[in-house]
Amino acid sequence: MPILDLYEHGDHKKNLAHFATLASLAAVDGEINPKEMAVLEKFAFKLNISEEEFKEVMKKENKYPIETPHSGEQRYKRLFEFFQIIFSDHNIDGQERQIVEKYAIGLGFSPKSAAEIIDKSIKIFTGRIPFEDYHELVRRKS
């Protein structure tokens, strides 16, 4: 039985799916190095992944594909949700950023677009956006 089937709660299931995707991305080169493992452990904490879930996801035979949404809006929504989780501690470090870029590319963004989106998202989530961007965002009608 897939680990995702163990949980009924939608938000936790979504967080577990995010984490499983990140673990698969970290293992894409065949092995997870200690630095990647440390980042995954941080993400597990942020995503409220239990030790049992962590162990299950990290098994070599468990490789979870990234489900690429067909619409651009859905891709942005996944990244937005993911950034909300990442910035639960108001911080993103360089290694977390590398995994997030891999995640964005896995969602279907080009490497260049992924880097630009990540840069902008970090500015937005840390409150360091230029006035012009802020002004544009607040003037837009919902």
Short mmCIF file of the C-alpha atoms (twelve columns), coordinates in Angstrom:
data_MODEL
# 
_entry.id   MODEL 
# 
loop_
_atom_site.group_PDB 
_atom_site.id 
_atom_site.type_symbol 
_atom_site.label_atom_id 
_atom_site.label_alt_id 
_atom_site.label_comp_id 
_atom_site.label_asym_id 
_atom_site.label_seq_id 
_atom_site.Cartn_x 
_atom_site.Cartn_y 
_atom_site.Cartn_z 
_atom_site.pdbx_PDB_model_num 
ATOM 1   C CA . MET A 1   0.000  0.000  0.000   1 
ATOM 2   C CA . PRO A 2   1.429  3.422  -0.926  1 
ATOM 3   C CA . ILE A 3   2.210  5.607  2.061   1 
ATOM 4   C CA . LEU A 4   -0.044 8.350  0.727   1 
ATOM 5   C CA . ASP A 5   -3.048 6.035  1.137   1 
ATOM 6   C CA . LEU A 6   -2.453 5.831  4.876   1 
ATOM 7   C CA . TYR A 7   -3.713 9.335  5.521   1 
ATOM 8   C CA . GLU A 8   -7.140 10.785 4.995   1 
ATOM 9   C CA . HIS A 9   -6.412 14.396 5.925   1 
ATOM 10  C CA . GLY A 10  -5.973 16.436 2.732   1 
ATOM 11  C CA . ASP A 11  -3.356 18.915 3.942   1 
ATOM 12  C CA . HIS A 12  -1.173 16.249 5.479   1 
ATOM 13  C CA . LYS A 13  -1.506 14.098 2.373   1 
ATOM 14  C CA . LYS A 14  -0.442 17.091 0.260   1 
ATOM 15  C CA . ASN A 15  2.541  17.755 2.555   1 
ATOM 16  C CA . LEU A 16  3.527  14.099 2.405   1 
ATOM 17  C CA . ALA A 17  3.322  14.192 -1.399  1 
ATOM 18  C CA . HIS A 18  5.546  17.300 -1.447  1 
ATOM 19  C CA . PHE A 19  8.050  15.573 0.822   1 
ATOM 20  C CA . ALA A 20  8.053  12.353 -1.201  1 
ATOM 21  C CA . THR A 21  8.734  14.348 -4.358  1 
ATOM 22  C CA . LEU A 22  11.611 16.180 -2.668  1 
ATOM 23  C CA . ALA A 23  13.105 12.900 -1.497  1 
ATOM 24  C CA . SER A 24  12.883 11.508 -5.027  1 
ATOM 25  C CA . LEU A 25  14.571 14.633 -6.397  1 
ATOM 26  C CA . ALA A 26  17.367 14.387 -3.852  1 
ATOM 27  C CA . ALA A 27  17.911 10.731 -4.789  1 
ATOM 28  C CA . VAL A 28  17.849 11.348 -8.541  1 
ATOM 29  C CA . ASP A 29  21.629 10.914 -8.786  1 
ATOM 30  C CA . GLY A 30  21.396 7.544  -7.072  1 
ATOM 31  C CA . GLU A 31  22.268 8.466  -3.511  1 
ATOM 32  C CA . ILE A 32  21.342 11.057 -0.927  1 
ATOM 33  C CA . ASN A 33  24.431 12.696 0.534   1 
ATOM 34  C CA . PRO A 34  24.595 13.954 4.155   1 
ATOM 35  C CA . LYS A 35  23.895 17.579 3.160   1 
ATOM 36  C CA . GLU A 36  20.816 16.554 1.183   1 
ATOM 37  C CA . MET A 37  19.675 14.375 4.090   1 
ATOM 38  C CA . ALA A 38  19.982 17.343 6.457   1 
ATOM 39  C CA . VAL A 39  17.837 19.446 4.123   1 
ATOM 40  C CA . LEU A 40  15.269 16.652 3.832   1 
ATOM 41  C CA . GLU A 41  15.133 16.388 7.618   1 
ATOM 42  C CA . LYS A 42  14.431 20.146 7.804   1 
ATOM 43  C CA . PHE A 43  11.694 19.826 5.217   1 
ATOM 44  C CA . ALA A 44  10.234 16.829 7.073   1 
ATOM 45  C CA . PHE A 45  9.984  18.974 10.194  1 
ATOM 46  C CA . LYS A 46  8.415  21.887 8.306   1 
ATOM 47  C CA . LEU A 47  5.949  19.559 6.595   1 
ATOM 48  C CA . ASN A 48  5.060  17.765 9.841   1 
ATOM 49  C CA . ILE A 49  6.254  14.384 8.544   1 
ATOM 50  C CA . SER A 50  6.456  11.741 11.255  1 
ATOM 51  C CA . GLU A 51  9.528  9.586  11.784  1 
ATOM 52  C CA . GLU A 52  7.607  6.560  10.476  1 
ATOM 53  C CA . GLU A 53  6.546  8.425  7.338   1 
ATOM 54  C CA . PHE A 54  10.085 9.694  6.857   1 
ATOM 55  C CA . LYS A 55  11.490 6.165  7.010   1 
ATOM 56  C CA . GLU A 56  8.854  4.868  4.604   1 
ATOM 57  C CA . VAL A 57  9.474  7.612  2.037   1 
ATOM 58  C CA . MET A 58  13.246 7.210  2.287   1 
ATOM 59  C CA . LYS A 59  13.211 3.496  1.385   1 
ATOM 60  C CA . LYS A 60  15.108 2.919  -1.862  1 
ATOM 61  C CA . GLU A 61  12.145 1.156  -3.469  1 
ATOM 62  C CA . ASN A 62  9.911  4.173  -2.876  1 
ATOM 63  C CA . LYS A 63  10.425 6.612  -5.708  1 
ATOM 64  C CA . TYR A 64  7.540  8.982  -6.135  1 
ATOM 65  C CA . PRO A 65  7.034  10.715 -9.476  1 
ATOM 66  C CA . ILE A 66  6.309  14.394 -9.660  1 
ATOM 67  C CA . GLU A 67  2.768  14.852 -10.843 1 
ATOM 68  C CA . THR A 68  3.118  17.745 -13.267 1 
ATOM 69  C CA . PRO A 69  -0.067 19.808 -13.401 1 
ATOM 70  C CA . HIS A 70  -1.257 20.572 -16.899 1 
ATOM 71  C CA . SER A 71  -2.191 24.185 -16.255 1 
ATOM 72  C CA . GLY A 72  0.283  26.936 -15.531 1 
ATOM 73  C CA . GLU A 73  -1.938 28.212 -12.743 1 
ATOM 74  C CA . GLN A 74  -1.801 24.821 -10.988 1 
ATOM 75  C CA . ARG A 75  2.008  24.772 -11.228 1 
ATOM 76  C CA . TYR A 76  2.183  28.207 -9.641  1 
ATOM 77  C CA . LYS A 77  -0.320 27.107 -6.992  1 
ATOM 78  C CA . ARG A 78  1.880  24.122 -6.055  1 
ATOM 79  C CA . LEU A 79  4.927  26.375 -5.795  1 
ATOM 80  C CA . PHE A 80  2.964  28.910 -3.748  1 
ATOM 81  C CA . GLU A 81  1.765  26.237 -1.319  1 
ATOM 82  C CA . PHE A 82  5.289  24.909 -1.091  1 
ATOM 83  C CA . PHE A 83  6.710  28.368 -0.356  1 
ATOM 84  C CA . GLN A 84  4.142  28.834 2.395   1 
ATOM 85  C CA . ILE A 85  5.536  25.698 4.012   1 
ATOM 86  C CA . ILE A 86  9.184  26.570 3.422   1 
ATOM 87  C CA . PHE A 87  8.763  29.998 4.960   1 
ATOM 88  C CA . SER A 88  6.972  28.667 8.040   1 
ATOM 89  C CA . ASP A 89  10.277 29.429 9.781   1 
ATOM 90  C CA . HIS A 90  10.743 32.664 7.766   1 
ATOM 91  C CA . ASN A 91  13.928 31.355 6.187   1 
ATOM 92  C CA . ILE A 92  15.293 29.482 3.175   1 
ATOM 93  C CA . ASP A 93  18.914 28.457 2.915   1 
ATOM 94  C CA . GLY A 94  21.000 27.691 -0.172  1 
ATOM 95  C CA . GLN A 95  20.495 23.939 -0.063  1 
ATOM 96  C CA . GLU A 96  16.737 24.307 0.377   1 
ATOM 97  C CA . ARG A 97  16.738 26.659 -2.589  1 
ATOM 98  C CA . GLN A 98  18.547 24.101 -4.780  1 
ATOM 99  C CA . ILE A 99  15.926 21.474 -4.005  1 
ATOM 100 C CA . VAL A 100 13.109 23.980 -4.594  1 
ATOM 101 C CA . GLU A 101 14.596 24.803 -8.009  1 
ATOM 102 C CA . LYS A 102 14.673 21.085 -8.859  1 
ATOM 103 C CA . TYR A 103 11.057 20.893 -7.718  1 
ATOM 104 C CA . ALA A 104 10.054 23.827 -9.942  1 
ATOM 105 C CA . ILE A 105 11.807 22.252 -12.927 1 
ATOM 106 C CA . GLY A 106 10.044 18.981 -12.140 1 
ATOM 107 C CA . LEU A 107 6.740  20.872 -12.216 1 
ATOM 108 C CA . GLY A 108 7.494  21.898 -15.784 1 
ATOM 109 C CA . PHE A 109 9.250  25.247 -15.524 1 
ATOM 110 C CA . SER A 110 12.434 25.756 -17.552 1 
ATOM 111 C CA . PRO A 111 15.637 26.079 -15.485 1 
ATOM 112 C CA . LYS A 112 15.810 29.814 -16.257 1 
ATOM 113 C CA . SER A 113 12.135 30.394 -15.393 1 
ATOM 114 C CA . ALA A 114 12.475 28.303 -12.235 1 
ATOM 115 C CA . ALA A 115 15.402 30.417 -11.013 1 
ATOM 116 C CA . GLU A 116 13.523 33.658 -11.750 1 
ATOM 117 C CA . ILE A 117 10.336 32.440 -10.061 1 
ATOM 118 C CA . ILE A 118 12.292 31.293 -7.006  1 
ATOM 119 C CA . ASP A 119 14.082 34.674 -6.789  1 
ATOM 120 C CA . LYS A 120 10.780 36.558 -6.975  1 
ATOM 121 C CA . SER A 121 9.059  34.205 -4.533  1 
ATOM 122 C CA . ILE A 122 11.850 34.609 -1.989  1 
ATOM 123 C CA . LYS A 123 11.544 38.388 -2.258  1 
ATOM 124 C CA . ILE A 124 7.778  38.185 -1.818  1 
ATOM 125 C CA . PHE A 125 7.851  35.745 1.096   1 
ATOM 126 C CA . THR A 126 10.614 37.619 2.917   1 
ATOM 127 C CA . GLY A 127 8.955  40.984 2.335   1 
ATOM 128 C CA . ARG A 128 11.804 42.345 0.237   1 
ATOM 129 C CA . ILE A 129 9.885  43.234 -2.888  1 
ATOM 130 C CA . PRO A 130 10.484 46.562 -4.616  1 
ATOM 131 C CA . PHE A 131 7.799  49.208 -4.230  1 
ATOM 132 C CA . GLU A 132 6.828  48.947 -7.911  1 
ATOM 133 C CA . ASP A 133 6.049  45.228 -7.532  1 
ATOM 134 C CA . TYR A 134 4.189  45.835 -4.280  1 
ATOM 135 C CA . HIS A 135 2.184  48.615 -5.888  1 
ATOM 136 C CA . GLU A 136 1.269  46.416 -8.846  1 
ATOM 137 C CA . LEU A 137 0.203  43.556 -6.592  1 
ATOM 138 C CA . VAL A 138 -2.048 45.637 -4.354  1 
ATOM 139 C CA . ARG A 139 -3.618 47.576 -7.239  1 
ATOM 140 C CA . ARG A 140 -4.691 44.412 -9.066  1 
ATOM 141 C CA . LYS A 141 -8.320 43.524 -8.700  1 
ATOM 142 C CA . SER A 142 -9.052 40.083 -7.317  1 
# 
